[in-house]
Amino acid sequence: MDIPKIYIPKSPLVLSLDLTSRCNLNCAHCLADASPNGASIPQDMAISIIDEAKRIGVKELVLGGGEVLLYNNFFDICKYIVSKDLEFAFTTNGTLVSHNIDRFIELRKHTKSFKVGISLDGHTPELHGYFRPKDTFEPIINAIELLSSININPHVICVLNRENIKQIPEILNFLSDLKITNIRLIPFMPVGRGTRYKCEMLSAKEFHTILKQKNIWMEKSGVNIAIHMPWEFLFQPPKDRCPTPCEAGYVRLWIDFKGDILPCAYLTDSIIGNIYRDKIEDIWINSPILNELRDSTMLKGACSTCEFREGCRGGCRGLAQFLKGDYLCTDPYCPIVNQEQ
């Protein structure tokens, strides 16, 4: 397969900005280790980040937390992003939507193009409560219905665990009844508070089964499933194979609530700068870590000689870092890697 050299844009196309680590919940698996007493990026710094994002050519901002609806003047930040003609999205745990529905209505008067994600891990309180407080299930369903009533169609963010992977078709049918058209499935990663639950990670076989079934599930339920791994093309017929690399270092950058700049939300030990002292543009161009992630010749193990190296670029670098201690090592979920183990 002749794979062209990958194009690196002059700036990240997507900038993920975690505004706060404040949260009204205490979910066992929280990547951000969020809490009611968490810290936040000052509003003036958030404005400065948005200004630089616009100047250097970022196309979309993804706002996260913690719980974004606890960020002071959150909707003012959203309106400022709109004033800069930038696309934006944000994710909420859903429990505070009813208290802010008037602000959602007002925001929608300024723009109809923003995207809202809501965290929901199952179609019952018990299944949703595998990692999260199960009493949040009903408020989340109410939030989905409220947003739908004002013509905001949220997408669902679902963290995969050992229980809900057994009931994905049922979850999709439940969402279809709620008029949800999009769900993003995220395999559990033991980062943040989740580090004590490494045993809850899906096996490669379990994850591969989901990827093989997703098109069938989408056709039956009418719900689009967003889940992507760079090596997913290996489950397609040879003529349809089209590898696409991980976004880290190619499309996206992350900024956490402390201002640390990361190539990926999962590469928490690979800080490449800080917004209080560095320019996003300079980091994007000059970071040694980003340049290593972009150089496929530096990949190790099976990836170093793989015929799909240029297109796949080694799969998920966060998984490689977490499980093997080196973001240049092989992705342990990759089917080729699994055959060699």
ROLUM-288549 format. One line per 3 residues: their letters; for each residue x negated, y, z of C-alpha. Coordinates in Angstrom, 2 decimals. Each point is the difference from the previous one (the first is absolute). Last residue first. Layout:
A = X,Y,Z | ...
//
This chain:
QEQ = -2.47,-11.41,21.50 | -0.50,0.21,-3.77 | 3.67,-0.34,-0.91
NVI = 0.89,2.66,2.56 | -2.38,2.48,-1.64 | 1.74,-0.53,-3.34
PCY = 3.44,0.41,1.59 | -1.02,3.32,1.66 | 1.29,0.24,3.58
PDT = -3.52,0.04,1.49 | -0.90,3.16,-1.98 | -3.69,-0.45,-0.75
CLY = -2.73,2.06,1.63 | -0.79,3.64,-0.83 | 2.19,1.32,2.84
DGK = -2.20,-1.85,2.50 | 0.99,-1.38,3.40 | 1.43,-3.21,-1.42
LFQ = 3.60,0.04,1.20 | 0.55,3.71,0.49 | -2.30,1.31,-2.69
ALG = 1.15,-2.46,-2.66 | 3.61,0.64,0.88 | -0.51,3.75,-0.33
RCG = -1.77,-0.43,-3.34 | 3.06,-1.63,-1.54 | -0.87,-1.61,-3.33
GRC = -3.59,-0.24,-1.18 | 0.00,2.61,-2.77 | 2.99,-1.61,-1.74
GER = -0.69,1.41,-3.46 | -3.80,0.01,-0.12 | -0.36,-3.22,2.00
FEC = 2.39,-2.11,-2.07 | -2.69,-2.38,-1.30 | -1.17,-0.56,3.57
TSC = -3.78,0.09,0.55 | -0.24,2.46,2.93 | 3.56,-0.72,1.14
AGK = -0.90,-3.54,1.11 | -2.33,1.40,2.64 | -0.86,3.68,-0.03
LMT = 1.13,3.13,-1.79 | -2.72,2.56,-0.72 | 0.32,-0.32,-3.78
SDR = 3.61,1.19,0.30 | -1.13,3.53,0.81 | 3.09,2.01,0.98
LEN = 0.02,-1.20,3.61 | -3.70,0.88,0.25 | 0.73,3.51,-1.30
LIP = 2.76,0.38,2.57 | -2.41,-1.03,2.76 | -2.74,2.36,-1.20
SNI = 2.48,2.93,0.06 | -0.99,2.59,-2.62 | 2.94,0.59,-2.34
WID = 3.01,-0.68,2.20 | -1.74,1.38,3.08 | -0.82,3.26,-1.75
EIK = 3.57,0.44,-1.25 | 1.50,-0.74,3.41 | -2.13,2.76,1.49
DRY = -1.77,-0.80,3.25 | -0.24,1.49,3.51 | 3.48,-0.09,1.51
ING = 1.22,-2.45,-2.67 | -2.34,-2.69,1.24 | -2.19,-2.25,-2.10
IIS = -0.59,-3.50,-1.30 | 1.31,-2.01,2.94 | -0.48,-3.70,-0.74
DTL = 1.00,-1.63,3.30 | 3.72,0.59,-0.64 | -0.13,-1.73,-3.36
YAC = 3.65,-1.10,0.26 | 1.43,3.43,-0.79 | -2.28,0.12,-3.02
PLI = -2.82,2.20,-1.31 | 0.05,1.90,3.29 | -0.18,3.68,0.95
DGK = 0.11,0.78,3.72 | 2.22,2.96,0.90 | 0.95,-1.44,3.40
FDI = 3.54,-0.73,-1.27 | -1.40,-2.10,-2.84 | -0.92,1.11,-3.52
WLR = 0.27,-2.66,-2.70 | -1.29,0.10,-3.58 | 1.56,-1.41,-3.15
VYG = -0.56,-0.77,-3.68 | -3.39,-1.64,-0.52 | -1.83,-0.12,3.34
AEC = 2.62,-2.20,1.63 | 2.75,-0.66,-2.55 | -0.80,-3.73,-0.26
PTP = -0.70,-0.98,-3.58 | 2.39,-1.02,-2.79 | -0.24,-3.31,-1.85
CRD = 2.20,-0.50,-3.09 | 0.84,-3.61,-0.78 | 2.91,-0.47,-2.39
KPP = -1.79,-2.19,-2.60 | -1.56,-2.14,2.73 | 3.42,-0.86,1.53
QFL = 0.46,1.80,3.32 | -1.01,-1.23,3.48 | -3.54,1.32,-0.51
FEW = 1.52,3.48,-0.54 | 0.41,0.25,3.77 | -3.76,0.58,0.35
PMH = 0.29,3.75,0.67 | 2.75,-0.59,2.57 | 3.35,1.68,-0.30
IAI = 3.29,-0.10,1.79 | 2.91,2.16,-1.05 | 3.16,-2.08,-0.22
NVG = 2.89,1.44,-2.02 | 3.40,-1.00,1.35 | 2.48,-1.43,-2.50
SKE = 0.41,-3.04,2.24 | -0.33,-2.90,-2.46 | -2.45,1.63,-2.40
MWI = -2.13,1.41,2.80 | -0.17,-3.35,1.79 | -1.13,-1.77,-3.17
NKQ = -2.65,2.65,-0.62 | -1.20,-0.28,3.61 | -0.43,-3.77,0.07
KLI = -3.64,-0.35,-1.05 | -1.09,2.94,2.13 | 1.79,-1.42,3.04
THF = -1.58,-3.43,-0.48 | -3.45,1.62,-0.29 | 0.45,1.64,3.39
EKA = 0.91,-3.26,1.69 | -2.90,-1.82,-1.66 | -2.50,2.73,0.96
SLM = 1.13,-0.34,3.60 | 2.02,2.81,1.47 | -1.56,1.87,2.90
ECK = 1.71,-0.65,3.33 | -3.11,-1.58,1.55 | -1.67,3.41,-0.20
YRT = 2.53,1.24,2.54 | -2.28,1.77,2.48 | -1.19,2.39,-2.72
GRG = 3.59,1.16,-0.58 | -0.40,3.01,2.25 | -2.20,1.55,-2.69
VPM = -0.64,-2.52,-2.78 | 1.21,-3.59,-0.23 | 1.35,0.24,-3.56
FPI = 3.52,-1.30,-0.63 | 0.75,-0.48,-3.68 | 1.86,3.01,-1.40
LRI = 3.22,-0.43,-2.00 | 1.34,3.19,-1.54 | 3.72,0.02,-0.63
NTI = 1.98,1.81,-2.68 | 3.66,0.09,-1.08 | 1.78,0.44,3.33
KLD = 3.76,0.08,-0.62 | 0.68,-1.27,3.56 | 1.39,-3.23,-1.50
SLF = -3.26,-0.28,-1.96 | -1.91,0.33,3.25 | 1.81,-2.99,1.48
NLI = -0.60,-1.99,-3.18 | -3.71,0.85,0.20 | -0.24,-1.06,3.64
EPI = 1.72,-3.30,-0.78 | -2.42,-0.67,-2.87 | -2.96,0.86,2.30
QKI = 1.03,-2.41,2.74 | -3.01,-2.25,0.64 | -2.42,2.92,-0.47
NER = 1.89,1.67,2.87 | -1.34,-2.45,2.57 | -3.77,-0.18,-0.54
NLV = -0.26,3.74,-0.58 | 0.33,2.38,-2.92 | 0.21,3.71,0.76
CIV = 3.02,1.45,-1.83 | 0.13,3.57,-1.27 | 3.47,0.75,-1.37
HPN = 0.72,2.58,-2.68 | 2.32,2.88,0.73 | 2.78,1.12,-2.36
INI = 0.74,3.61,0.89 | 3.42,0.88,-1.36 | 1.38,1.63,3.16
SSL = 2.00,-3.12,0.96 | -3.03,-2.16,-0.84 | -1.98,1.79,2.68
LEI = 2.70,-0.69,2.56 | 0.30,-3.66,-1.01 | -3.75,-0.56,0.26
ANI = -0.09,1.78,3.35 | 2.88,-2.13,1.33 | -1.91,-3.13,-1.00
IPE = -3.01,1.39,1.85 | 2.06,0.86,3.10 | 1.36,-3.59,-0.01
FTD = -3.43,-1.65,-0.19 | -1.76,2.16,2.61 | 1.22,-2.31,2.81
KPR = -2.40,-2.64,-1.32 | -3.05,1.96,1.14 | -2.61,-0.77,-2.71
FYG = -2.31,-2.97,-0.53 | 2.49,-2.86,-0.48 | 2.85,2.42,0.67
HLE = 1.12,0.24,-3.63 | 0.67,-3.73,0.12 | 1.92,0.24,3.25
PTH = 1.96,3.10,-0.96 | 1.07,-1.70,-3.25 | -0.75,0.76,-3.65
GDL = -3.75,0.23,0.46 | -3.13,2.12,0.20 | 1.38,3.51,-0.46
SIG = -2.21,3.10,-0.20 | 1.62,2.82,-1.97 | -1.63,1.67,-3.00
VKF = 1.16,3.35,-1.34 | -0.91,1.31,-3.46 | 0.06,3.63,-1.11
SKT = 1.50,0.93,-3.38 | 3.23,1.76,0.96 | -1.59,3.31,0.90
HKR = 0.82,3.22,1.87 | 3.65,-0.85,0.73 | -1.16,-3.46,1.04
LEI = -2.01,1.59,2.76 | 3.16,1.57,1.43 | 1.84,-3.34,0.02
FRD = -2.99,-1.71,1.62 | -0.06,2.77,2.60 | 3.70,-0.57,0.73
INH = -0.72,-3.74,0.41 | -2.64,0.61,2.66 | 1.54,-1.64,3.08
SVL = 1.42,-2.83,-2.15 | -3.46,-0.61,-1.51 | -1.68,-0.47,3.38
TGN = 0.09,-3.81,0.14 | -1.05,-0.49,-3.61 | -3.57,-1.19,0.56
TTF = -0.98,2.69,-2.48 | -2.04,-0.05,-3.19 | -0.85,2.97,-2.18
AFE = -0.19,0.93,-3.65 | -1.27,2.96,-1.97 | -0.27,1.46,-3.48
LDK = -1.85,3.28,-0.23 | 1.48,3.16,-1.49 | -1.79,2.17,2.57
SVI = 3.30,1.36,1.36 | 1.14,-3.62,0.46 | -3.03,-0.65,2.21
YKC = 0.98,3.06,2.06 | 3.52,-1.35,0.34 | -1.36,-3.29,1.35
IDF = -2.19,1.84,2.51 | 3.06,1.97,1.14 | 1.79,-3.34,0.38
FNN = -2.66,-1.20,2.41 | 0.16,3.12,2.15 | -1.50,-1.85,2.97
YLL = -0.73,-3.63,-0.88 | 2.50,-2.30,1.71 | 1.75,-0.73,-3.31
VEG = -3.31,-1.32,-1.33 | -0.04,-2.95,2.38 | -3.53,-1.20,0.54
GGL = -0.87,1.05,-2.65 | 0.53,0.48,-3.71 | 0.26,2.47,-2.83
VLE = -0.76,-1.15,-3.54 | -1.11,2.89,-2.19 | 0.20,-0.31,-3.79
KVG = -1.74,1.46,-3.05 | -3.39,1.04,1.41 | -1.65,2.40,-2.46
IRK = -2.79,1.75,1.88 | 1.93,3.17,0.81 | 3.23,-1.72,1.04
AED = -1.79,-2.31,2.43 | -1.98,2.97,1.32 | 3.19,1.90,0.80
IIS = 1.60,-3.08,1.58 | -3.04,-0.51,2.21 | 0.08,3.66,1.07
IAM = 3.70,-0.27,0.87 | -0.71,-3.07,2.14 | -2.81,1.95,1.67
DQP = 2.38,2.86,0.82 | 2.52,-2.49,1.36 | -2.45,-1.55,2.42
ISA = -0.65,-3.74,-0.64 | 1.74,-1.95,2.72 | -0.84,-1.96,3.16
GNP = 1.91,-2.82,1.69 | 1.80,0.21,3.33 | 3.16,-1.82,-1.12
SAD = -2.19,-2.79,-1.43 | -1.64,-1.07,-3.27 | -2.66,-2.72,-0.23
ALC = -0.26,1.05,-3.67 | 0.26,-3.55,-1.36 | 2.94,-0.78,2.28
HAC = 0.39,-3.77,0.48 | 1.66,-0.05,3.42 | 2.39,2.86,-0.76
NLN = 0.10,2.67,2.72 | 2.73,2.35,-1.13 | 0.56,3.76,0.32
CRS = -3.13,0.70,-2.02 | -2.79,2.55,0.08 | -3.07,-0.94,-2.06
TLD = 0.52,3.02,-2.22 | -0.37,1.45,-3.48 | -1.30,-3.12,-1.70
LSL = -0.83,1.37,-3.44 | -0.16,-2.32,-3.00 | -1.38,1.76,-3.07
VLP = 0.94,-1.41,-3.39 | -1.68,0.93,-3.29 | -3.39,0.17,1.68
SKP = -2.18,2.49,-1.88 | -2.03,0.02,-3.23 | 1.67,-3.25,-1.06
IYI = -2.15,-3.17,-0.14 | 0.57,-2.03,-3.16 | -0.75,-3.71,0.19
KPI = -2.29,-1.53,-2.56 | 2.03,-1.96,-2.54 | 0.80,-3.68,0.60
DM = -0.70,-2.43,-2.87 | 1.38,-3.37,1.07
//
